[in-house]
């Protein structure tokens, strides 16, 4: 863990959204999440996570893909997301509310 020049240690209690933003802004990285999603073949997954749309929860396969680059380890990545016991509500787009 942490052997790459791209490694960035997360802060205690940091959300994945915050961490990903810091990671992408590193001088040695300089990439946006859209380009990163495409290179990891994750579709819109990183965009959802970065904007706190965590429903559905990340799959093991998605976490493994992002960890192949971030090198944090699955356990550390999981700590950056809300716990399984915490209900995640879908955010309304506001189009159908009255």
Buried (B, 14 or more C-beta within 10 A) or exposed (E): EEEEEBBBEBEEEBBBBBBBEEBBEEEEBEEEBEEBBEEBEBEEBBBBBBEEBBEEEBEEEBBEBBBEBBBBEEEBBBBBBBEEEEEBEEEEEEEEEE
